[in-house]
Amino acid sequence: MISISLQRKNSQEKSWTQHAELIAALVSGALILAGWLLSVHQVLSVTLYLLAFVIGGFAKAKEGIEETLESKTLNVELLMIFAAVGSALIGYWAEGAVLIFIFSLSGALETYTMNKSSRDLTSLMKLEPEEATLIVNGETKRVPVADIKAGDKIIIKPGERVAADGVIESGSTSLDESALTGESMPVEKNAGDAVYTGTVNRNGSLTVRVTKANEDSLFRKIIKLVESAQNSVSPAQAFIERFENAYVKGVLIVVGLLLFVPHFALGWSWSETFYRAMVFMVVASPCALVASIMPAALSLISNGARNGMLVKGSVFLEQLGSVQMIAFDKTGTVTKGQPAVETVRLAKGYEETEVLEAVYAIEKQSSHPLAQAIAGYAESRGINKSGYISIEETSGFGVMAEVAGAKWKVGKAGFIGEELAAQFLNQNASDIIQNGQHTIVFVKKDDHIAGCIALKDQIRPEAKEVMDELSRLGIKTAMLTGDQEDTAQAIAKEAGMTTVAAECLPDQKVNEVRRLKEEFGTIAMVGDGINDAPALKAADVGIAMGGGTDVALETADMVLMQNDLEKLVKMCRLSRKMNRIVKQNIVFSLAVICLLICANFLQVMELPFGVIGHEGSTILVILNGLRLLK
């Protein structure tokens, strides 16, 4: 909890810094206006301009000096302060003050952009409770959330936020999970369902068995993801930051030459020579270039965080914008990972009600996903007898029990008899065999097969549309799965995917990812399980489904919190837009610098217009990046 408090305090300090910079810039602007209005009183006017220098430039001057002392490198902040002081030395107090004003204003705007995702993190951290109601020896007491351990039991009252990841032991409610998933609709929760830190209990009281300590919760993982994104730097931004130091040194060297060379080589007067050197220092400063990337990247990270798309760093956004192929795991990614009954085929002489009642009585007592799907189907057909019967389970094969005096078996073909199963399928379900994408559970009564139940993992409703959208973006899609070839091909065809690699073990998925990288260039991998983690790491961009395993979440570079593939398409579009904006910003800033430098050497550029052109371009570049906040 100490670390959370420190994070909140740091965020508050950043917010105050942002407001202080903006206030200082506005005060500086007001002093410049007053100095211009009182220009007839020279001493008073210069005094006002001097105050504008100090108030408007203090923050940037301090930042530039501290950064130079820390990194032993020059930076653009010092360059602008030198230019403003130089302008004042040759009598251009108003122009120097305007330079400071616009520079501090653009700095406040840039600080706003940088702090936007920090505010999103702060608002997220505020959702984490600081205390919880712990059950100890049958009694309850309030304890700090940091003291809760896996295995503890806590009570979540109506209206409270869930204090730890866990499983409901008793009670039912509807939970508001919008803080984690972005989904506005409440989710119904009953005994046995998982609950997550920071979600809101809307009505019933819950007893929850804690499954993870506070630092291991999904909530803390999300915060770590956002923090990682804030502190990351893309390759392009890292290059510009390295370039900035060399560029500033180059500008100062050229300024040193311009202070003397034009006077002797071109016959300029000393005042004109010094004036042009100062103008050059202003217009050649790379402020707009330095601000070309980071505000745009942080704006998109902030946008994603608000909409359930978490990114570990801007480098992955940059790469996602150039992805040519996206590989998907099947189960839990393209499909729901939850089998559902597609059809029931019965032998002659058997009624559906009789068969489903027997099957329901048996499968209701099993926790196997296929058993739960069959029991759910029976309930949907009006079967609800819930009496307890004794069952005998053969792990991995099937279940046997006596129901209403008859011996029933439910399971695989090998469990009820291979020959009988094959004969039944040929006579009653040949189309299911040909389809190749179903799991078949047989039902045997005494010595005869009563029927079979065909189940299939359902593809996500949005999967087909997502694959079509990706195709329209020029992005190829592939499926990497451990399932059999026939099943994988059928699912891929239904979803509209062109490339399939079936029967893949985790290491084979990695090999497939590497092969796809060689064929297509930059690729992304989407998965949710432990077996997907190596492939997620091998891809240029690893994307985990938010409902996936902890290993997948920790390995991935991006997380889709709602398990919504449509958000992947949105992030692909926005990443491409970010790359376009960055290119626009770089080209625009370089073009403005070149134009202003040429105009200065042709002696057609006055200092006021140089200040406006240079700082105006910086503000436009930042505003262009801010478009990604929407």
C-alpha positions in Angstrom: 0.0 0.0 0.0 3.0 2.3 0.5 3.9 2.0 -3.1 0.4 2.9 -4.2 0.3 5.9 -1.9 3.7 7.1 -3.4 2.3 6.6 -6.9 -0.7 8.7 -6.1 1.4 11.4 -4.5 3.7 11.4 -7.6 0.8 11.7 -9.9 -0.6 14.6 -7.8 2.8 16.4 -8.0 2.8 15.9 -11.8 -0.7 17.4 -12.0 0.4 20.4 -10.0 3.5 20.8 -12.2 1.2 20.8 -15.3 -1.0 23.5 -13.8 1.9 25.5 -12.5 3.5 25.5 -16.0 0.2 26.7 -17.6 -0.3 29.4 -15.0 3.3 30.6 -15.4 2.9 30.7 -19.2 -0.4 32.7 -19.0 1.1 35.2 -16.5 4.1 35.6 -18.8 1.7 36.4 -21.7 -0.1 38.9 -19.6 3.1 40.7 -18.6 4.2 40.8 -22.3 0.9 42.4 -23.2 1.2 44.9 -20.4 4.8 45.7 -21.5 3.7 46.2 -25.1 0.9 48.6 -24.0 3.3 50.5 -21.9 6.1 50.6 -24.5 6.2 54.4 -24.3 7.7 54.0 -20.8 10.8 52.1 -21.8 12.1 51.3 -18.3 8.7 50.0 -17.1 8.2 48.1 -20.4 11.6 46.3 -20.1 11.0 45.5 -16.5 7.7 43.8 -17.4 9.4 41.9 -20.2 12.1 40.8 -17.8 9.5 39.5 -15.4 7.9 37.6 -18.3 11.3 36.1 -18.9 11.7 34.9 -15.3 8.2 33.7 -14.7 7.6 32.0 -18.1 11.1 30.6 -18.5 11.9 29.4 -15.0 10.4 25.9 -15.3 12.0 25.2 -18.6 15.4 26.7 -17.6 15.4 24.5 -14.4 14.4 21.4 -16.4 17.1 22.1 -19.0 19.8 22.7 -16.4 18.9 19.6 -14.3 18.8 17.4 -17.3 22.1 18.7 -18.6 23.8 18.1 -15.2 22.3 14.7 -14.9 23.0 13.3 -18.4 26.0 15.6 -19.3 24.3 16.4 -22.6 22.8 19.6 -24.0 19.1 19.9 -24.8 16.5 22.0 -26.6 15.4 23.7 -23.4 18.8 25.3 -22.9 19.0 26.2 -26.6 15.7 28.2 -26.4 16.8 30.0 -23.2 20.1 31.0 -24.9 18.1 32.3 -27.9 15.8 34.3 -25.7 18.7 35.8 -23.7 20.5 36.5 -26.9 17.5 38.4 -28.3 17.3 40.5 -25.1 21.1 41.3 -25.4 20.6 42.9 -28.8 17.6 44.9 -27.6 14.7 42.7 -28.7 13.1 42.3 -25.3 9.6 41.8 -26.6 10.6 39.1 -29.1 12.7 37.3 -26.5 9.8 37.4 -24.1 7.3 36.2 -26.7 9.7 33.3 -27.5 9.7 32.4 -23.8 5.9 32.7 -23.6 5.2 30.5 -26.6 7.9 28.0 -25.5 6.4 27.7 -22.0 2.9 27.4 -23.4 3.9 24.6 -25.8 5.8 23.0 -22.8 2.6 23.1 -20.7 0.6 21.5 -23.5 3.3 18.8 -23.9 3.2 18.2 -20.1 -0.5 17.8 -20.3 -0.1 15.1 -23.0 2.6 13.3 -21.0 0.4 13.3 -17.8 -2.8 12.2 -19.5 -2.0 8.5 -19.2 -0.7 9.1 -15.6 -4.1 10.5 -14.7 -5.7 7.4 -16.2 -3.4 5.3 -13.9 -4.3 7.5 -10.9 -8.0 7.1 -11.5 -7.5 3.3 -11.8 -5.5 3.1 -8.6 -8.2 5.0 -6.7 -10.5 2.0 -7.5 -8.4 -0.3 -5.3 -9.8 -0.6 -1.7 -7.4 0.1 1.1 -9.1 -2.2 3.6 -11.1 -5.4 3.6 -13.3 -7.4 5.9 -11.5 -10.5 6.9 -13.1 -13.6 8.5 -10.9 -15.0 11.3 -12.1 -17.9 13.5 -15.7 -17.0 12.6 -15.4 -13.4 13.5 -14.8 -10.4 11.1 -12.3 -7.6 11.3 -11.1 -4.8 9.1 -7.5 -5.2 7.9 -5.3 -3.5 5.3 -5.6 -5.1 1.8 -1.8 -5.6 1.8 -2.2 -8.1 4.7 -4.6 -10.4 2.8 -3.0 -13.7 1.7 -4.1 -16.4 -0.7 -6.5 -18.8 1.2 -8.1 -16.1 3.4 -11.8 -15.6 3.4 -13.2 -12.0 3.1 -16.7 -10.5 3.0 -17.8 -8.1 0.3 -20.8 -6.1 1.3 -23.3 -4.5 -1.2 -21.8 -1.3 -2.7 -18.2 -2.2 -1.7 -15.3 -2.8 -4.1 -13.9 -6.3 -4.2 -10.6 -6.2 -2.2 -8.8 -9.2 -3.7 -9.0 -11.7 -6.5 -10.9 -14.8 -5.4 -13.7 -17.3 -5.9 -17.2 -16.8 -4.4 -17.9 -19.4 -1.7 -21.4 -18.2 -0.9 -23.8 -15.5 -2.1 -24.8 -14.1 -5.5 -24.7 -10.7 -7.0 -24.1 -8.6 -10.1 -20.7 -7.1 -10.4 -19.7 -3.9 -12.2 -16.5 -4.9 -13.9 -16.2 -1.8 -16.1 -13.0 -0.6 -14.3 -11.2 -3.7 -15.6 -12.9 -4.6 -18.8 -14.6 -1.4 -20.1 -17.9 -3.3 -20.3 -20.7 -1.2 -18.9 -23.2 -4.0 -18.3 -23.0 -5.7 -14.8 -22.1 -9.4 -14.8 -24.1 -11.9 -12.7 -21.9 -13.8 -10.2 -22.8 -16.9 -8.2 -20.9 -19.4 -6.0 -17.9 -20.8 -7.8 -17.4 -17.7 -10.0 -14.2 -15.7 -10.0 -14.2 -12.0 -8.8 -11.5 -9.4 -9.3 -10.0 -6.6 -7.3 -11.5 -3.2 -8.0 -14.9 -4.4 -9.3 -18.1 -3.2 -7.5 -20.5 -5.4 -5.7 -23.9 -4.0 -6.7 -26.2 -5.9 -4.4 -25.9 -9.2 -2.5 -23.3 -9.9 0.2 -20.5 -12.3 -0.8 -18.1 -14.6 1.0 -15.0 -14.9 -1.1 -12.0 -17.2 -0.8 -8.9 -15.2 -1.8 -6.8 -17.0 -4.6 -4.1 -14.4 -5.1 -2.2 -12.0 -2.9 -2.6 -8.3 -3.6 0.6 -7.9 -5.5 -0.3 -10.8 -7.8 -3.9 -9.7 -8.6 -5.2 -8.9 -12.1 -5.7 -5.3 -10.9 -2.0 -4.9 -10.0 -0.9 -6.5 -13.3 -3.0 -3.9 -15.1 -1.3 -1.1 -13.2 2.1 -2.5 -13.9 1.2 -2.7 -17.6 0.2 1.0 -17.7 3.3 2.0 -15.7 5.5 0.1 -18.2 3.8 1.8 -21.1 4.4 5.2 -19.6 8.1 4.6 -19.0 8.8 3.0 -22.4 10.4 4.7 -25.4 9.9 3.6 -29.0 13.0 3.1 -31.2 12.1 6.2 -33.2 11.7 8.3 -30.0 15.0 7.0 -28.7 16.7 7.9 -31.9 15.3 11.4 -31.8 16.4 11.8 -28.1 20.0 10.7 -29.1 19.8 13.0 -32.2 18.7 16.0 -30.0 22.0 16.2 -28.1 24.1 16.1 -31.3 21.8 18.5 -33.1 21.9 21.1 -30.3 25.7 20.9 -30.2 25.7 21.4 -34.0 23.4 24.4 -33.8 25.6 26.0 -31.1 28.7 25.5 -33.2 27.0 27.0 -36.3 25.8 29.9 -34.1 29.4 30.5 -33.0 30.5 30.6 -36.7 27.6 32.9 -37.6 28.7 35.4 -35.0 31.8 36.1 -37.0 31.9 34.6 -40.5 29.1 36.7 -42.2 30.7 39.9 -41.0 34.0 39.1 -42.6 32.8 37.0 -45.6 29.6 38.8 -46.6 30.2 42.3 -45.2 27.2 42.2 -42.8 27.3 44.7 -40.0 28.1 43.4 -36.5 24.5 44.1 -35.3 23.0 42.3 -38.4 25.5 39.4 -37.9 24.6 38.9 -34.2 20.8 39.4 -35.0 20.9 36.7 -37.7 22.8 34.3 -35.4 20.1 34.8 -32.8 17.3 34.2 -35.3 19.1 31.1 -36.5 19.3 29.8 -32.9 15.6 30.2 -32.6 14.4 28.7 -35.9 16.9 25.9 -35.9 15.8 24.5 -32.5 14.3 21.0 -32.9 11.4 21.6 -30.5 8.7 20.4 -33.0 10.9 17.4 -34.0 11.4 16.3 -30.4 7.6 16.5 -29.8 6.7 14.5 -33.0 6.4 11.1 -31.4 5.9 10.9 -27.7 2.7 12.9 -27.3 1.1 10.9 -30.1 2.2 7.5 -28.6 1.1 8.5 -25.0 -2.3 9.7 -26.4 -2.9 6.3 -28.0 -1.8 4.5 -24.8 -4.2 6.6 -22.8 -7.0 6.0 -25.3 -6.4 2.2 -25.1 -6.3 2.2 -21.3 -9.7 3.8 -21.2 -11.2 1.3 -23.6 -9.8 -2.0 -22.3 -6.7 -2.2 -24.5 -3.6 -2.2 -22.4 -0.1 -1.7 -24.0 3.2 -2.3 -22.4 5.0 0.4 -24.4 4.9 2.6 -27.5 7.4 0.4 -29.3 4.6 -2.2 -29.6 2.2 0.3 -31.0 4.7 1.3 -33.6 5.2 -2.4 -34.5 1.5 -3.1 -34.6 1.0 -0.4 -37.1 3.3 -2.2 -39.5 2.1 -5.8 -38.9 1.5 -7.9 -42.0 0.3 -11.1 -40.4 -1.6 -11.9 -37.2 -1.5 -15.5 -35.9 -4.3 -16.7 -33.6 -4.6 -19.5 -31.1 -7.9 -21.3 -31.6 -9.4 -22.3 -28.2 -10.3 -19.3 -26.1 -9.2 -16.8 -28.8 -11.0 -17.5 -32.1 -13.4 -19.7 -30.3 -15.0 -19.2 -26.9 -13.2 -22.2 -25.3 -16.6 -23.4 -24.1 -18.1 -26.4 -25.9 -21.8 -26.3 -26.7 -24.2 -29.1 -27.9 -24.9 -28.8 -31.6 -27.2 -31.8 -32.1 -28.5 -35.0 -30.5 -28.9 -38.1 -32.6 -31.0 -41.0 -31.2 -31.3 -44.7 -32.1 -34.7 -46.0 -33.1 -37.1 -46.6 -30.3 -35.6 -44.0 -27.9 -37.3 -40.8 -26.8 -35.2 -37.6 -26.3 -36.7 -37.0 -22.9 -35.7 -40.5 -21.6 -32.2 -40.2 -22.8 -31.6 -36.6 -21.7 -33.0 -37.3 -18.2 -30.6 -40.1 -17.7 -27.7 -38.2 -19.2 -28.5 -35.1 -17.1 -28.6 -37.1 -13.8 -25.1 -38.4 -14.6 -23.4 -35.3 -16.1 -24.8 -32.9 -13.6 -22.4 -34.3 -11.0 -19.3 -33.9 -13.2 -17.2 -30.7 -13.5 -15.8 -31.6 -17.0 -16.5 -28.9 -19.6 -18.3 -31.4 -21.9 -20.4 -32.7 -19.0 -21.4 -29.1 -18.0 -22.3 -28.3 -21.6 -24.5 -31.4 -21.9 -26.2 -30.7 -18.6 -26.8 -27.1 -19.7 -28.4 -28.3 -22.9 -30.6 -30.7 -21.0 -31.8 -27.9 -18.8 -32.6 -25.8 -21.8 -34.8 -28.6 -23.1 -36.8 -28.6 -19.8 -34.9 -31.4 -18.0 -34.4 -30.4 -14.3 -34.5 -33.5 -12.1 -31.6 -33.1 -9.7 -31.7 -36.2 -7.5 -28.3 -37.5 -6.5 -27.1 -40.8 -7.9 -23.8 -42.7 -7.5 -21.6 -42.5 -10.5 -18.4 -44.4 -11.5 -16.0 -42.3 -13.6 -13.2 -43.6 -15.8 -11.0 -40.5 -16.1 -10.5 -39.4 -19.7 -13.1 -41.9 -21.1 -16.5 -41.6 -19.5 -19.0 -42.1 -16.7 -21.2 -45.0 -15.7 -24.3 -45.0 -13.4 -27.5 -46.8 -12.7 -30.6 -44.7 -13.5 -34.1 -46.0 -13.0 -32.9 -49.6 -12.9 -30.9 -49.4 -16.2 -27.2 -49.3 -16.6 -26.2 -46.1 -18.5 -22.8 -45.2 -19.9 -21.8 -41.8 -21.2 -18.4 -41.2 -22.9 -16.1 -41.9 -25.7 -16.4 -44.6 -28.4 -13.8 -46.7 -26.6 -15.8 -46.5 -23.4 -19.0 -47.9 -24.8 -17.5 -50.1 -27.6 -15.6 -49.1 -30.7 -17.6 -51.3 -33.1 -21.0 -50.3 -31.8 -20.0 -46.6 -31.9 -18.8 -46.9 -35.5 -21.9 -48.7 -36.6 -24.2 -46.2 -34.9 -22.4 -43.2 -36.6 -22.5 -44.8 -40.0 -26.3 -45.3 -39.7 -27.3 -42.1 -37.8 -24.6 -39.4 -38.0 -22.5 -39.8 -41.1 -22.8 -36.1 -41.8 -21.2 -35.3 -38.4 -18.3 -37.6 -39.2 -17.7 -35.8 -42.5 -17.9 -32.4 -40.9 -14.9 -33.2 -38.8 -15.2 -30.4 -36.2 -17.4 -32.0 -33.5 -16.6 -33.9 -30.3 -19.0 -36.8 -30.1 -20.2 -38.2 -26.7 -22.0 -41.6 -26.9 -24.9 -42.7 -24.7 -25.4 -46.4 -24.0 -28.3 -48.0 -22.2 -27.5 -51.6 -21.0 -26.2 -53.3 -24.2 -27.4 -50.8 -26.8 -26.4 -47.3 -27.9 -29.3 -45.0 -27.3 -27.8 -42.0 -29.1 -24.9 -39.6 -29.4 -24.4 -36.0 -28.6 -22.3 -33.8 -30.9 -20.6 -30.8 -29.3 -18.5 -28.1 -30.8 -16.4 -25.2 -29.5 -18.3 -22.1 -30.7 -16.4 -19.4 -32.6 -16.7 -16.0 -31.1 -19.6 -14.0 -32.7 -17.2 -11.3 -33.9 -14.5 -13.6 -35.2 -15.7 -13.7 -38.9 -16.2 -10.0 -39.1 -12.8 -9.3 -37.4 -11.0 -11.5 -39.9 -12.7 -9.7 -42.8 -11.8 -6.4 -41.4 -8.1 -7.4 -41.0 -8.2 -8.7 -44.6 -9.5 -5.3 -45.7 -6.5 -3.7 -43.9 -4.2 -5.9 -45.9 -3.3 -8.1 -42.8 -3.1 -11.9 -43.4 -4.5 -14.2 -40.6 -3.3 -17.6 -39.5 -4.5 -20.2 -36.9 -2.0 -22.0 -34.7 -3.6 -24.8 -32.7 -3.0 -28.1 -31.0 -6.3 -29.5 -32.3 -6.5 -32.1 -35.1 -6.2 -31.0 -38.7 -9.9 -31.5 -39.7 -11.2 -29.6 -36.7 -8.7 -26.7 -37.2 -9.5 -26.5 -40.9 -13.2 -26.4 -40.3 -12.9 -23.6 -37.6 -10.5 -21.6 -39.8 -12.9 -21.9 -42.8 -15.8 -20.8 -40.6 -13.9 -17.8 -39.3 -12.4 -16.8 -42.7 -8.8 -17.6 -42.0 -6.4 -18.6 -44.8 -3.4 -20.3 -43.1 -3.7 -23.1 -40.6 -1.0 -25.0 -38.6 -2.7 -27.8 -36.6 -1.5 -30.3 -34.0 1.1 -27.8 -32.7 2.9 -28.3 -29.4 4.1 -25.1 -27.7 7.6 -25.3 -29.3 6.0 -26.0 -32.7 3.9 -22.9 -32.4 7.2 -20.9 -31.8 8.6 -22.5 -35.0 5.5 -21.5 -36.9 5.7 -18.0 -35.6 9.3 -17.8 -36.8 8.4 -19.2 -40.2 5.6 -16.7 -40.6 8.0 -13.8 -39.7 10.4 -14.9 -42.4 7.5 -15.0 -44.9 5.5 -11.9 -44.0 7.9 -9.7 -41.9 6.4 -8.1 -38.8 3.8 -10.4 -37.2 1.6 -10.4 -34.1 0.4 -13.4 -32.1 -2.9 -13.6 -30.2 -3.4 -16.2 -27.5 -4.7 -16.9 -24.0 -3.1 -20.0 -22.5 0.2 -21.2 -20.9 1.0 -23.1 -24.1 0.7 -19.8 -26.1 3.3 -17.9 -23.9 6.4 -19.0 -25.9 4.7 -18.0 -29.2 3.6 -14.7 -27.8 7.2 -14.0 -26.8 8.6 -15.0 -30.2 6.2 -12.7 -32.2 7.0 -9.0 -32.8 3.8 -8.2 -30.9 2.3 -10.6 -28.4 -1.4 -10.0 -27.6 -3.1 -11.8 -24.8 -6.9 -12.2 -24.2 -7.7 -10.6 -20.8 -9.4 -13.7 -19.6 -6.3 -15.8 -20.3 -3.7 -17.2 -17.9 -1.3 -15.1 -15.8 1.6 -16.4 -17.8 0.1 -15.2 -21.1 -0.7 -11.8 -19.6 2.8 -11.4 -18.2 4.4 -12.5 -21.5 2.2 -10.5 -23.9 3.0 -6.9 -25.1 -0.7 -6.0 -25.3 -3.9 -7.2 -23.5 -7.5 -7.2 -24.7 -9.3 -6.9 -21.4 -12.8 -7.8 -22.6 -11.6 -10.8 -24.8 -13.1 -8.7 -27.6 -11.3 -9.3 -30.9 -13.0 -6.2 -32.4 -10.7 -4.1 -30.1 -7.7 -5.7 -31.9 -9.0 -4.3 -35.2 -9.5 -0.9 -33.6 -6.0 -0.9 -32.2 -4.5 -1.9 -35.5 -6.2 1.0 -37.2 -5.2 3.5 -34.5 -1.6 2.2 -34.5 -1.4 2.8 -38.3 -2.9 6.3 -37.7 -0.3 6.9 -35.0 2.5 6.0 -37.5 1.0 8.3 -40.1 0.7 11.2 -37.6 4.3 10.6 -36.5 5.5 10.8 -40.1 3.4 13.9 -40.7 4.9 15.5 -37.6 8.5 14.7 -38.6 8.2 15.8 -42.2 6.3 19.0 -41.2 8.8 20.0 -38.4 11.8 19.4 -40.6 10.2 21.4 -43.5 9.4 24.3 -41.2 13.0 24.3 -39.8 14.5 24.3 -43.3 12.1 27.0 -44.5 12.9 29.3 -41.6 16.7 28.8 -41.8 16.6 29.6 -45.5 14.5 32.7 -44.9 16.9 33.8 -42.2 20.0 33.5 -44.4 18.2 35.4 -47.2 17.6 38.2 -44.6 13.8 38.1 -45.1 13.0 36.6 -41.7 12.5 38.8 -38.7 12.9 37.5 -35.2 9.2 37.8 -34.3 8.1 35.7 -37.3 10.9 33.2 -36.6 9.5 32.8 -33.0 6.0 32.4 -34.2 6.9 30.0 -37.0 9.1 27.9 -34.7 6.9 27.7 -31.7 3.7 27.6 -33.7 4.9 24.5 -35.5 5.7 22.9 -32.1 2.1 23.5 -30.9 0.6 22.2 -34.1 2.7 19.0 -33.9 1.5 18.4 -30.3 -2.1 19.1 -31.2 -1.8 16.7 -34.1 -0.7 13.9 -31.7 -3.5 14.8 -29.3 -6.0 13.7 -31.9 -5.4 10.1 -30.8 -7.0 10.7 -27.4 -10.4 10.5 -29.1 
